Amino acid sequence: MKKPANVEQMFAWSVTFMVSLASMILAFAEESKLPTSLTPFLAVFCHYFVDRWKRIRLRVWMSNVLGLLAFAAMTFEFVGANVLDKLLSGAHLLVYMTWVILLMQKGIRQYWWLLALSVLQVSVASVLTTDAAFGCLLYTSPSPRDRG
């Protein structure tokens, strides 16, 4: 007999995969892979320790402090830099904010924020690269409706 699928667990895994893929697309577009390429590892870590096992609980005030630290890090990267570095500082802010939300207890609002930040990461990546492989990373197979 088939075991029923746990919809919540599949949704959490799909969000983890989405966040990881968006960050890897951004890391592909950047010259420097850090800190963006660390996101998939953090996403899997948070999937287990924050979402499934509930071992880590980031309080709201602590997430606000981490958000301010992320903004301070972005400001430090932004000041006195060339245009590309300024764009990268904004991309890194998206990554840092994704990390903060991954560490939080997830509700509907946090899932929407992760979706929005993932879309923004892919948007920034499209500005950073002209490589044809970027289009391959975005390709999705057509639905049966579109085939014929």
C-alpha positions as CSV (number, residue, x, y, z in Angstrom):
1,M,0.0,0.0,0.0
2,K,1.2,3.5,-0.9
3,K,2.2,5.8,1.9
4,P,0.4,9.2,1.7
5,A,2.5,12.1,0.8
6,N,3.1,14.7,3.5
7,V,2.1,17.9,1.7
8,E,3.7,20.3,4.3
9,Q,7.0,18.5,4.1
10,M,7.0,18.5,0.3
11,F,6.2,22.2,0.3
12,A,9.1,22.9,2.7
13,W,11.5,20.9,0.5
14,S,10.3,22.7,-2.6
15,V,10.9,26.1,-0.9
16,T,14.3,25.0,0.1
17,F,15.1,23.9,-3.4
18,M,13.7,27.1,-4.9
19,V,15.8,29.3,-2.5
20,S,18.9,27.2,-3.3
21,L,18.4,27.3,-7.0
22,A,17.9,31.1,-7.1
23,S,21.0,31.6,-5.0
24,M,23.0,29.3,-7.3
25,I,21.8,31.2,-10.3
26,L,23.0,34.5,-8.6
27,A,26.3,32.9,-7.6
28,F,26.8,31.8,-11.3
29,A,26.3,35.4,-12.4
30,E,28.6,36.9,-9.8
31,E,32.4,37.1,-10.3
32,S,32.9,36.2,-6.6
33,K,30.8,33.2,-5.5
34,L,30.8,34.1,-1.8
35,P,28.5,34.7,0.2
36,T,25.8,33.6,-2.3
37,S,27.0,30.1,-2.8
38,L,26.7,29.4,1.0
39,T,22.9,29.7,0.8
40,P,22.0,26.1,-0.3
41,F,24.0,24.7,2.7
42,L,22.2,27.1,5.0
43,A,18.8,26.3,3.4
44,V,19.2,22.6,4.0
45,F,20.5,23.2,7.6
46,C,17.6,25.4,8.3
47,H,15.1,23.0,6.8
48,Y,16.2,20.4,9.3
49,F,17.1,22.4,12.4
50,V,14.5,25.2,12.2
51,D,11.5,23.7,10.3
52,R,11.5,20.0,10.9
53,W,13.2,19.4,14.3
54,K,12.5,22.9,15.7
55,R,15.9,23.1,17.5
56,I,16.6,26.7,16.5
57,R,14.1,29.4,17.2
58,L,15.1,32.9,16.1
59,R,13.1,35.5,18.0
60,V,11.7,38.5,16.2
61,W,14.0,41.0,17.9
62,M,17.0,38.9,17.0
63,S,15.9,38.7,13.4
64,N,15.5,42.5,13.4
65,V,19.1,42.8,14.7
66,L,20.4,40.5,12.0
67,G,18.5,42.5,9.4
68,L,20.1,45.7,10.7
69,L,23.5,43.9,10.5
70,A,22.8,42.8,6.9
71,F,21.9,46.4,6.0
72,A,25.1,47.6,7.7
73,A,27.1,45.1,5.7
74,M,25.5,46.2,2.5
75,T,26.2,49.8,3.3
76,F,29.8,49.0,4.0
77,E,30.0,47.3,0.5
78,F,28.1,50.1,-1.2
79,V,30.1,53.2,0.0
80,G,33.0,54.2,-2.2
81,A,32.6,51.4,-4.7
82,N,32.2,51.3,-8.5
83,V,28.8,50.7,-10.2
84,L,29.3,46.9,-10.4
85,D,30.2,46.7,-6.7
86,K,27.2,48.8,-5.8
87,L,24.9,46.3,-7.7
88,L,26.7,43.4,-5.9
89,S,26.1,45.0,-2.6
90,G,22.4,45.0,-3.3
91,A,22.6,41.4,-4.4
92,H,24.3,40.5,-1.2
93,L,21.6,42.3,0.8
94,L,19.1,40.0,-0.8
95,V,21.2,37.0,0.2
96,Y,21.6,38.2,3.8
97,M,17.9,38.9,4.1
98,T,17.2,35.4,2.7
99,W,19.5,34.0,5.4
100,V,17.6,35.9,8.1
101,I,14.3,34.6,6.9
102,L,15.6,31.0,6.6
103,L,16.6,31.2,10.3
104,M,13.1,32.4,11.4
105,Q,10.2,30.2,12.3
106,K,8.2,29.9,9.0
107,G,4.7,31.1,8.5
108,I,2.9,32.1,5.4
109,R,4.5,35.5,5.4
110,Q,8.0,34.1,5.6
111,Y,7.3,31.8,2.7
112,W,6.1,34.7,0.6
113,W,9.3,36.7,1.5
114,L,11.5,33.8,0.5
115,L,9.6,33.6,-2.9
116,A,10.0,37.4,-3.4
117,L,13.7,37.4,-2.5
118,S,14.4,34.4,-4.8
119,V,12.7,36.2,-7.7
120,L,14.8,39.3,-6.9
121,Q,18.0,37.3,-6.8
122,V,17.3,35.9,-10.3
123,S,16.4,39.4,-11.5
124,V,19.7,40.8,-10.3
125,A,21.6,37.8,-11.8
126,S,20.1,38.7,-15.2
127,V,21.7,42.1,-15.0
128,L,25.1,40.7,-13.9
129,T,25.7,38.3,-16.7
130,T,25.4,38.0,-20.5
131,D,26.4,34.3,-20.6
132,A,24.1,32.0,-22.6
133,A,24.2,29.4,-19.8
134,F,22.1,31.8,-17.7
135,G,19.2,31.1,-20.1
136,C,19.7,27.4,-19.7
137,L,19.4,27.8,-16.0
138,L,16.0,29.5,-16.4
139,Y,14.6,27.0,-18.9
140,T,11.6,25.0,-17.9
141,S,10.0,22.3,-20.0
142,P,6.8,23.3,-21.8
143,S,3.6,22.1,-20.4
144,P,1.6,19.6,-22.4
145,R,-0.8,22.4,-23.3
146,D,2.0,24.3,-25.0
147,R,3.3,21.4,-27.1
148,G,0.5,21.1,-29.5
